[in-house]
């Protein structure tokens, strides 16, 4: 069947061992706490997906990565959501490397060569703060930077090798503070993981609480961005947010596509219903591919971020139509005799829960349409 053909072919090209392993594992086993999905992702070379081949990675384009995340979402929504957070961190580190930061490239290569999993301490959904505001406090000492704070939920919490976190530290020239990226090894003294996620949905993403208590991060693992907190988005932040919105959109489209695939394979469902569902799902994917192509063309500016947000919210609306219709067409027997349909339906609705929410972005997007700079609430 042609549905999901490009996505699974891309996954097979870049991570050839992963899809067969996921296919052989029951969906609900991949979705439970302690899921083998993240281990399979690591063993297949997934951590290096966005790393250039020159640095021992797979060299995926943005379009490739979008298709991979949709393919993963169709096998395990938990794995797709969790690995999007890894890729968000890696896109930020690759962006720092391209700005000329030599240490960033060393870290990027180390992640790819060692198949290390990187959790993200960046995006936050805390009331009254922006998604880019540091959630950790930092104090510079003679031995490095002491970091304190809590990140919850933090996907990949129990499998991570490294936690990336945004912190605010004094500029080296003494003129105010700047944002920096701290890379915290998971085995660091003072770092602990505790339970947070109590829902059965997306439980395989390991979205727990990570607490840092006087964790000392050595200077070589603190990457300065030369960005002052609270100012207009800089190029690095803008690019990271575009990657986040695009790949998360693909991941949840994958979860919905798993339901649509079940509909398309059911000959008892009227042909016109199957085609209608297929058309709307593929139209949503096409809009996300448009953003990915802008990224691959090097267009990572404010306009591209606005399009990424418009697309993400538009896909949310499309999923709100696609998912209930797919469940209805599959019928009560499918829903009652297996947890899979209900689980996929609930998981696919998670896109609306990621920052920045549409409600908080209403004012900034309205101002942007009236020719003001785009801000993130």
C-alpha positions as a Markdown table, in Angstrom:
| # | Residue | x | y | z |
|---|---|---|---|---|
| 1 | Unk | 0.0 | 0.0 | 0.0 |
| 2 | Unk | 1.3 | 3.5 | -0.9 |
| 3 | Unk | 0.1 | 5.1 | 2.4 |
| 4 | Unk | 3.2 | 5.9 | 4.5 |
| 5 | Unk | 5.4 | 4.5 | 1.7 |
| 6 | Unk | 7.8 | 7.5 | 1.5 |
| 7 | Unk | 8.1 | 7.8 | 5.3 |
| 8 | Unk | 9.0 | 4.1 | 5.8 |
| 9 | Unk | 11.4 | 4.1 | 2.9 |
| 10 | Unk | 13.2 | 7.1 | 4.4 |
| 11 | Unk | 13.3 | 5.4 | 7.8 |
| 12 | Unk | 14.7 | 2.2 | 6.1 |
| 13 | Unk | 17.3 | 4.2 | 4.3 |
| 14 | Unk | 18.6 | 6.2 | 7.3 |
| 15 | Unk | 18.0 | 3.7 | 10.2 |
| 16 | Unk | 17.6 | 0.3 | 8.4 |
| 17 | Unk | 17.4 | -1.8 | 11.6 |
| 18 | Unk | 14.8 | 0.3 | 13.4 |
| 19 | Unk | 11.5 | -0.3 | 11.6 |
| 20 | Unk | 11.8 | -4.1 | 11.5 |
| 21 | Unk | 12.5 | -4.1 | 15.2 |
| 22 | Unk | 9.5 | -1.9 | 16.0 |
| 23 | Unk | 7.2 | -3.9 | 13.7 |
| 24 | Unk | 8.1 | -7.1 | 15.6 |
| 25 | Unk | 7.2 | -5.5 | 19.0 |
| 26 | Unk | 3.5 | -5.1 | 20.0 |
| 27 | Unk | 2.3 | -1.5 | 20.1 |
| 28 | Unk | 1.2 | -1.6 | 23.7 |
| 29 | Unk | 4.6 | -3.0 | 24.8 |
| 30 | Unk | 6.2 | 0.0 | 23.0 |
| 31 | Unk | 3.8 | 2.3 | 24.8 |
| 32 | Unk | 4.3 | 1.1 | 28.3 |
| 33 | Unk | 6.7 | 2.3 | 31.0 |
| 34 | Unk | 10.0 | 0.6 | 30.5 |
| 35 | Unk | 9.3 | 0.3 | 26.7 |
| 36 | Unk | 12.2 | -1.1 | 24.6 |
| 37 | Unk | 11.6 | 1.6 | 22.0 |
| 38 | Unk | 14.3 | 4.0 | 23.1 |
| 39 | Unk | 16.8 | 1.2 | 23.4 |
| 40 | Unk | 16.0 | 0.1 | 19.8 |
| 41 | Unk | 16.4 | 3.8 | 18.7 |
| 42 | Unk | 19.8 | 3.9 | 20.3 |
| 43 | Unk | 21.0 | 0.6 | 18.9 |
| 44 | Unk | 19.9 | 1.6 | 15.4 |
| 45 | Unk | 22.0 | 4.8 | 15.3 |
| 46 | Unk | 19.0 | 7.1 | 15.8 |
| 47 | Unk | 20.8 | 9.6 | 18.0 |
| 48 | Unk | 22.9 | 10.7 | 15.0 |
| 49 | Unk | 20.0 | 11.2 | 12.6 |
| 50 | Unk | 20.5 | 15.0 | 12.3 |
| 51 | Unk | 24.3 | 15.0 | 12.6 |
| 52 | Unk | 26.2 | 15.6 | 9.4 |
| 53 | Unk | 28.0 | 12.6 | 7.9 |
| 54 | Unk | 31.3 | 14.4 | 8.4 |
| 55 | Unk | 30.7 | 14.1 | 12.1 |
| 56 | Unk | 29.7 | 10.4 | 12.1 |
| 57 | Unk | 26.0 | 11.0 | 11.8 |
| 58 | Unk | 23.3 | 10.0 | 9.3 |
| 59 | Unk | 23.1 | 13.4 | 7.6 |
| 60 | Unk | 19.3 | 13.6 | 7.5 |
| 61 | Unk | 17.7 | 16.6 | 5.9 |
| 62 | Unk | 14.7 | 18.3 | 7.6 |
| 63 | Unk | 12.4 | 16.6 | 5.1 |
| 64 | Unk | 14.0 | 13.2 | 5.9 |
| 65 | Unk | 13.6 | 13.8 | 9.6 |
| 66 | Unk | 10.0 | 14.8 | 9.3 |
| 67 | Unk | 9.2 | 11.6 | 7.4 |
| 68 | Unk | 11.2 | 9.5 | 9.9 |
| 69 | Unk | 9.2 | 11.0 | 12.8 |
| 70 | Unk | 5.9 | 10.3 | 11.1 |
| 71 | Unk | 7.0 | 6.7 | 10.4 |
| 72 | Unk | 8.1 | 6.3 | 14.0 |
| 73 | Unk | 4.8 | 7.8 | 15.2 |
| 74 | Unk | 2.9 | 5.2 | 13.2 |
| 75 | Unk | 4.8 | 2.4 | 15.1 |
| 76 | Unk | 5.0 | 4.0 | 18.6 |
| 77 | Unk | 3.8 | 7.5 | 19.4 |
| 78 | Unk | 5.8 | 7.5 | 22.6 |
| 79 | Unk | 9.0 | 6.9 | 20.8 |
| 80 | Unk | 8.3 | 9.6 | 18.2 |
| 81 | Unk | 7.5 | 12.2 | 20.8 |
| 82 | Unk | 10.5 | 11.3 | 23.0 |
| 83 | Unk | 13.0 | 11.3 | 20.1 |
| 84 | Unk | 11.7 | 14.6 | 18.8 |
| 85 | Unk | 13.1 | 16.1 | 22.1 |
| 86 | Unk | 16.5 | 14.5 | 21.4 |
| 87 | Unk | 16.5 | 15.9 | 17.8 |
| 88 | Unk | 15.5 | 19.4 | 19.1 |
| 89 | Unk | 18.6 | 19.4 | 21.3 |
| 90 | Unk | 20.8 | 18.1 | 18.5 |
| 91 | Unk | 19.5 | 20.7 | 16.1 |
| 92 | Unk | 20.4 | 23.4 | 18.6 |
| 93 | Unk | 23.9 | 21.9 | 19.1 |
| 94 | Unk | 24.4 | 21.6 | 15.3 |
| 95 | Unk | 23.3 | 25.2 | 15.0 |
| 96 | Unk | 25.9 | 26.3 | 17.6 |
| 97 | Unk | 28.5 | 24.4 | 15.6 |
| 98 | Unk | 27.6 | 26.2 | 12.4 |
| 99 | Unk | 28.0 | 29.5 | 14.2 |
| 100 | Unk | 31.7 | 28.6 | 14.6 |
| 101 | Unk | 31.6 | 27.0 | 18.1 |
| 102 | Unk | 34.3 | 24.3 | 17.9 |
| 103 | Unk | 33.4 | 22.6 | 21.2 |
| 104 | Unk | 29.8 | 22.2 | 19.9 |
| 105 | Unk | 31.0 | 20.1 | 17.0 |
| 106 | Unk | 33.1 | 17.9 | 19.3 |
| 107 | Unk | 30.0 | 17.3 | 21.4 |
| 108 | Unk | 27.8 | 16.6 | 18.3 |
| 109 | Unk | 30.3 | 14.1 | 17.0 |
| 110 | Unk | 30.5 | 12.4 | 20.4 |
| 111 | Unk | 26.7 | 12.0 | 20.5 |
| 112 | Unk | 26.6 | 10.4 | 17.1 |
| 113 | Unk | 29.7 | 8.2 | 17.5 |
| 114 | Unk | 28.6 | 6.9 | 20.9 |
| 115 | Unk | 24.8 | 6.7 | 20.1 |
| 116 | Unk | 24.2 | 8.9 | 23.2 |
| 117 | Unk | 20.6 | 10.0 | 24.0 |
| 118 | Unk | 20.1 | 13.7 | 24.8 |
| 119 | Unk | 17.2 | 14.9 | 26.8 |
| 120 | Unk | 15.9 | 18.4 | 26.4 |
| 121 | Unk | 15.6 | 20.9 | 29.3 |
| 122 | Unk | 14.6 | 23.7 | 26.9 |
| 123 | Unk | 10.9 | 23.9 | 26.1 |
| 124 | Unk | 8.7 | 24.7 | 29.0 |
| 125 | Unk | 5.0 | 25.0 | 29.5 |
| 126 | Unk | 5.1 | 26.8 | 32.8 |
| 127 | Unk | 2.4 | 29.5 | 33.4 |
| 128 | Unk | 3.7 | 33.0 | 33.1 |
| 129 | Unk | 6.9 | 32.2 | 31.3 |
| 130 | Unk | 8.0 | 31.8 | 27.7 |
| 131 | Unk | 9.2 | 28.5 | 26.3 |
| 132 | Unk | 12.7 | 29.9 | 25.9 |
| 133 | Unk | 13.1 | 31.2 | 29.4 |
| 134 | Unk | 15.7 | 29.3 | 31.4 |
| 135 | Unk | 14.1 | 26.9 | 33.9 |
| 136 | Unk | 17.4 | 26.4 | 35.7 |
| 137 | Unk | 19.4 | 28.8 | 37.8 |
| 138 | Unk | 23.2 | 29.0 | 37.3 |
| 139 | Unk | 26.1 | 30.4 | 39.3 |
| 140 | Unk | 29.6 | 30.7 | 37.8 |
| 141 | Unk | 32.4 | 29.3 | 40.0 |
| 142 | Unk | 36.1 | 28.8 | 39.5 |
| 143 | Unk | 35.4 | 25.2 | 38.5 |
| 144 | Unk | 32.5 | 25.7 | 36.2 |
| 145 | Unk | 28.8 | 26.5 | 36.5 |
| 146 | Unk | 26.6 | 25.3 | 39.4 |
| 147 | Unk | 23.1 | 24.5 | 38.1 |
| 148 | Unk | 19.9 | 24.1 | 40.1 |
| 149 | Unk | 16.4 | 23.5 | 39.0 |
| 150 | Unk | 13.7 | 21.1 | 38.0 |
| 151 | Unk | 12.5 | 20.0 | 34.5 |
| 152 | Unk | 9.1 | 18.2 | 34.4 |
| 153 | Unk | 8.1 | 16.6 | 32.3 |
| 154 | Unk | 11.4 | 15.6 | 30.8 |
| 155 | Unk | 11.2 | 13.0 | 28.0 |
| 156 | Unk | 13.9 | 10.4 | 27.9 |
| 157 | Unk | 14.6 | 11.0 | 31.6 |
| 158 | Unk | 15.5 | 7.4 | 32.4 |
| 159 | Unk | 17.5 | 6.6 | 29.3 |
| 160 | Unk | 19.3 | 9.9 | 28.7 |
| 161 | Unk | 23.1 | 10.2 | 28.6 |
| 162 | Unk | 23.0 | 14.0 | 28.6 |
| 163 | Unk | 20.6 | 16.7 | 29.6 |
| 164 | Unk | 20.7 | 20.0 | 27.8 |
| 165 | Unk | 19.4 | 23.0 | 29.7 |
| 166 | Unk | 19.3 | 26.7 | 29.0 |
| 167 | Unk | 20.9 | 28.9 | 31.7 |
| 168 | Unk | 21.6 | 32.6 | 32.2 |
| 169 | Unk | 25.2 | 33.4 | 33.0 |
| 170 | Unk | 27.3 | 36.6 | 33.0 |
| 171 | Unk | 28.8 | 37.7 | 29.7 |
| 172 | Unk | 32.5 | 37.3 | 29.4 |
| 173 | Unk | 32.9 | 41.0 | 28.7 |
| 174 | Unk | 31.1 | 41.8 | 31.9 |
| 175 | Unk | 28.2 | 43.6 | 30.1 |
| 176 | Unk | 25.1 | 41.9 | 31.5 |
| 177 | Unk | 24.0 | 38.3 | 31.1 |
| 178 | Unk | 23.6 | 35.9 | 28.2 |
| 179 | Unk | 21.9 | 32.6 | 27.5 |
| 180 | Unk | 24.0 | 29.5 | 27.4 |
| 181 | Unk | 23.4 | 25.8 | 26.8 |
| 182 | Unk | 24.6 | 23.6 | 29.6 |
| 183 | Unk | 25.2 | 19.9 | 28.8 |
| 184 | Unk | 24.8 | 17.9 | 32.0 |
| 185 | Unk | 25.9 | 14.3 | 32.0 |
| 186 | Unk | 23.2 | 12.0 | 33.4 |
| 187 | Unk | 25.6 | 10.5 | 35.9 |
| 188 | Unk | 26.4 | 14.0 | 37.4 |
| 189 | Unk | 26.4 | 14.2 | 41.2 |
| 190 | Unk | 23.2 | 16.1 | 42.2 |
| 191 | Unk | 21.1 | 15.0 | 39.2 |
| 192 | Unk | 18.1 | 12.8 | 40.1 |
| 193 | Unk | 15.1 | 11.4 | 38.3 |
| 194 | Unk | 11.8 | 10.8 | 40.0 |
| 195 | Unk | 8.3 | 9.9 | 38.9 |
| 196 | Unk | 6.0 | 12.4 | 37.3 |
| 197 | Unk | 4.0 | 11.0 | 34.4 |
| 198 | Unk | 1.1 | 9.0 | 35.7 |
| 199 | Unk | -1.0 | 8.8 | 32.5 |
| 200 | Unk | -1.1 | 5.6 | 30.5 |
| 201 | Unk | -0.8 | 7.5 | 27.3 |
| 202 | Unk | 2.7 | 8.2 | 25.9 |
| 203 | Unk | 4.1 | 6.4 | 28.9 |
| 204 | Unk | 6.9 | 5.0 | 26.8 |
| 205 | Unk | 8.4 | 8.4 | 26.4 |
| 206 | Unk | 9.9 | 8.4 | 29.9 |
| 207 | Unk | 8.5 | 11.9 | 30.7 |
| 208 | Unk | 9.5 | 12.1 | 34.3 |
| 209 | Unk | 10.9 | 14.8 | 36.7 |
| 210 | Unk | 14.6 | 15.6 | 36.5 |
| 211 | Unk | 16.0 | 17.6 | 39.5 |
| 212 | Unk | 19.4 | 19.3 | 39.5 |
| 213 | Unk | 20.8 | 20.2 | 43.0 |
| 214 | Unk | 24.1 | 22.0 | 42.9 |
| 215 | Unk | 25.2 | 20.1 | 39.8 |
| 216 | Unk | 28.7 | 21.3 | 38.7 |
| 217 | Unk | 28.9 | 21.6 | 34.9 |
| 218 | Unk | 32.6 | 22.0 | 33.7 |
| 219 | Unk | 33.3 | 25.0 | 31.5 |
| 220 | Unk | 33.8 | 22.9 | 28.4 |
| 221 | Unk | 30.2 | 21.7 | 28.6 |
| 222 | Unk | 28.8 | 25.2 | 28.8 |
| 223 | Unk | 28.2 | 26.7 | 25.3 |
| 224 | Unk | 27.5 | 30.4 | 25.2 |
| 225 | Unk | 25.0 | 31.7 | 22.6 |
| 226 | Unk | 25.7 | 35.5 | 22.8 |
| 227 | Unk | 21.9 | 36.0 | 23.2 |
| 228 | Unk | 20.5 | 38.3 | 25.8 |
| 229 | Unk | 17.4 | 36.8 | 27.5 |
| 230 | Unk | 14.2 | 38.7 | 26.8 |
| 231 | Unk | 15.4 | 40.2 | 23.5 |
| 232 | Unk | 14.1 | 39.5 | 20.1 |
| 233 | Unk | 14.6 | 35.9 | 19.0 |
| 234 | Unk | 18.0 | 35.3 | 17.5 |
| 235 | Unk | 18.8 | 32.9 | 14.6 |
| 236 | Unk | 19.7 | 30.0 | 16.8 |
| 237 | Unk | 16.5 | 30.1 | 18.9 |
| 238 | Unk | 14.4 | 30.7 | 15.8 |
| 239 | Unk | 15.9 | 27.6 | 14.0 |
| 240 | Unk | 15.5 | 25.4 | 17.1 |
| 241 | Unk | 11.8 | 26.3 | 17.4 |
| 242 | Unk | 11.2 | 25.6 | 13.7 |
| 243 | Unk | 12.7 | 22.2 | 14.1 |
| 244 | Unk | 10.7 | 21.5 | 17.3 |
| 245 | Unk | 7.4 | 22.5 | 15.7 |
| 246 | Unk | 8.0 | 20.6 | 12.5 |
| 247 | Unk | 9.2 | 17.3 | 14.0 |
| 248 | Unk | 6.6 | 17.3 | 16.7 |
| 249 | Unk | 3.9 | 17.8 | 14.1 |
| 250 | Unk | 5.2 | 14.9 | 12.1 |
| 251 | Unk | 5.3 | 12.7 | 15.2 |
| 252 | Unk | 1.6 | 13.2 | 16.1 |
| 253 | Unk | 0.6 | 12.9 | 12.4 |
| 254 | Unk | 2.3 | 9.5 | 12.6 |
| 255 | Unk | 0.1 | 8.5 | 15.6 |
| 256 | Unk | -3.0 | 9.6 | 13.6 |
| 257 | Unk | -1.7 | 7.8 | 10.5 |
| 258 | Unk | -1.6 | 4.5 | 12.4 |
| 259 | Unk | -5.4 | 4.8 | 12.8 |
| 260 | Unk | -5.9 | 5.9 | 9.2 |
| 261 | Unk | -3.8 | 2.9 | 8.1 |
| 262 | Unk | -6.1 | 0.6 | 9.9 |
| 263 | Unk | -9.1 | 2.2 | 8.1 |
| 264 | Unk | -7.4 | 2.0 | 4.7 |
| 265 | Unk | -6.7 | -1.7 | 5.1 |
| 266 | Unk | -10.3 | -2.5 | 6.0 |
| 267 | Unk | -12.2 | -3.4 | 2.8 |
| 268 | Unk | -15.5 | -3.4 | 4.6 |
| 269 | Unk | -15.3 | 0.4 | 5.1 |
| 270 | Unk | -16.8 | 2.2 | 2.1 |
| 271 | Unk | -14.2 | 3.3 | -0.5 |
| 272 | Unk | -15.3 | 7.0 | -0.4 |
| 273 | Unk | -14.7 | 7.1 | 3.3 |
| 274 | Unk | -11.3 | 5.6 | 3.1 |
| 275 | Unk | -10.2 | 8.0 | 0.3 |
| 276 | Unk | -11.6 | 11.0 | 2.1 |
| 277 | Unk | -9.6 | 10.2 | 5.2 |
| 278 | Unk | -6.5 | 9.5 | 3.2 |
| 279 | Unk | -6.8 | 12.9 | 1.4 |
| 280 | Unk | -7.1 | 14.9 | 4.5 |
| 281 | Unk | -4.2 | 13.1 | 6.2 |
| 282 | Unk | -1.9 | 13.6 | 3.3 |
| 283 | Unk | -2.9 | 17.2 | 2.9 |
| 284 | Unk | -1.8 | 17.8 | 6.5 |
| 285 | Unk | 1.5 | 16.1 | 5.9 |
| 286 | Unk | 2.1 | 18.2 | 2.7 |
| 287 | Unk | 1.8 | 21.4 | 4.7 |
| 288 | Unk | 4.4 | 20.1 | 7.2 |
| 289 | Unk | 6.7 | 19.1 | 4.3 |
| 290 | Unk | 6.5 | 22.7 | 3.0 |
| 291 | Unk | 8.1 | 23.9 | 6.3 |
| 292 | Unk | 10.7 | 21.2 | 6.1 |
| 293 | Unk | 11.7 | 22.2 | 2.6 |
| 294 | Unk | 12.2 | 25.8 | 3.8 |
| 295 | Unk | 14.5 | 24.6 | 6.4 |
| 296 | Unk | 16.5 | 22.6 | 3.9 |
| 297 | Unk | 16.8 | 25.6 | 1.6 |
| 298 | Unk | 18.4 | 27.5 | 4.5 |
| 299 | Unk | 15.4 | 29.7 | 5.2 |
| 300 | Unk | 15.3 | 29.7 | 9.0 |
| 301 | Unk | 14.1 | 33.2 | 9.7 |
| 302 | Unk | 11.1 | 34.7 | 11.4 |
| 303 | Unk | 8.8 | 34.1 | 8.4 |
| 304 | Unk | 9.6 | 30.4 | 8.5 |
| 305 | Unk | 8.9 | 30.2 | 12.2 |
| 306 | Unk | 5.6 | 31.8 | 11.7 |
| 307 | Unk | 4.8 | 29.2 | 9.0 |
| 308 | Unk | 5.9 | 26.4 | 11.3 |
| 309 | Unk | 3.5 | 27.7 | 13.9 |
| 310 | Unk | 0.6 | 28.2 | 11.5 |
| 311 | Unk | 1.2 | 24.7 | 10.1 |
| 312 | Unk | 1.4 | 23.1 | 13.6 |
| 313 | Unk | -1.9 | 24.7 | 14.7 |
| 314 | Unk | -3.6 | 23.8 | 11.3 |
| 315 | Unk | -2.5 | 20.2 | 11.7 |
| 316 | Unk | -4.0 | 20.2 | 15.2 |
| 317 | Unk | -7.3 | 21.1 | 13.7 |
| 318 | Unk | -7.0 | 18.5 | 11.0 |
| 319 | Unk | -6.2 | 15.8 | 13.6 |
| 320 | Unk | -9.3 | 16.9 | 15.5 |
| 321 | Unk | -11.3 | 15.8 | 12.4 |
| 322 | Unk | -9.2 | 12.8 | 11.2 |
| 323 | Unk | -8.9 | 10.9 | 14.5 |
| 324 | Unk | -12.6 | 10.8 | 15.6 |
| 325 | Unk | -13.6 | 9.8 | 12.1 |
| 326 | Unk | -11.1 | 7.0 | 11.9 |
| 327 | Unk | -12.2 | 5.7 | 15.3 |
| 328 | Unk | -15.9 | 5.8 | 14.1 |
| 329 | Unk | -15.1 | 4.0 | 10.9 |
| 330 | Unk | -13.2 | 1.3 | 12.7 |
| 331 | Unk | -16.2 | 0.7 | 14.8 |
| 332 | Unk | -17.0 | -0.3 | 18.3 |
| 333 | Unk | -15.7 | -3.9 | 18.1 |
| 334 | Unk | -12.2 | -2.7 | 17.3 |
| 335 | Unk | -12.4 | -0.2 | 20.1 |
| 336 | Unk | -13.8 | -2.7 | 22.6 |
| 337 | Unk | -11.5 | -5.7 | 21.9 |
| 338 | Unk | -8.2 | -3.9 | 21.9 |
| 339 | Unk | -6.5 | -1.0 | 23.7 |
| 340 | Unk | -4.7 | 0.0 | 20.5 |
| 341 | Unk | -7.4 | 2.2 | 18.9 |
| 342 | Unk | -8.2 | 4.1 | 22.0 |
| 343 | Unk | -4.5 | 4.5 | 22.8 |
| 344 | Unk | -3.6 | 5.9 | 19.4 |
| 345 | Unk | -6.6 | 8.2 | 19.4 |
| 346 | Unk | -5.7 | 9.7 | 22.8 |
| 347 | Unk | -2.0 | 10.0 | 21.9 |
| 348 | Unk | -2.7 | 11.8 | 18.6 |
| 349 | Unk | -4.4 | 14.6 | 20.5 |
| 350 | Unk | -1.2 | 15.4 | 22.4 |
| 351 | Unk | 0.1 | 17.9 | 19.8 |
| 352 | Unk | -2.1 | 20.6 | 21.3 |
| 353 | Unk | -0.4 | 20.2 | 24.7 |
| 354 | Unk | 3.1 | 21.2 | 23.6 |
| 355 | Unk | 4.3 | 24.8 | 23.9 |
| 356 | Unk | 3.7 | 27.3 | 22.7 |
| 357 | Unk | 0.0 | 26.8 | 23.0 |
| 358 | Unk | -2.3 | 28.4 | 20.4 |
| 359 | Unk | -4.1 | 30.4 | 23.2 |
| 360 | Unk | -0.8 | 32.0 | 24.3 |
| 361 | Unk | 0.3 | 32.7 | 20.8 |
| 362 | Unk | -2.9 | 34.5 | 19.7 |
| 363 | Unk | -1.7 | 37.9 | 20.7 |
| 364 | Unk | 1.9 | 37.5 | 19.3 |
| 365 | Unk | 0.6 | 36.1 | 16.0 |
| 366 | Unk | -2.0 | 38.9 | 15.7 |
| 367 | Unk | 0.8 | 41.4 | 16.2 |
| 368 | Unk | 3.0 | 39.6 | 13.7 |
| 369 | Unk | 0.3 | 39.8 | 11.1 |
| 370 | Unk | 0.2 | 43.6 | 11.7 |
| 371 | Unk | 3.9 | 43.8 | 10.9 |
| 372 | Unk | 5.4 | 43.6 | 14.4 |
| 373 | Unk | 8.3 | 41.2 | 15.2 |
| 374 | Unk | 7.3 | 37.7 | 16.1 |
| 375 | Unk | 7.6 | 36.9 | 19.8 |
| 376 | Unk | 7.1 | 33.6 | 21.6 |
| 377 | Unk | 4.8 | 33.6 | 24.6 |
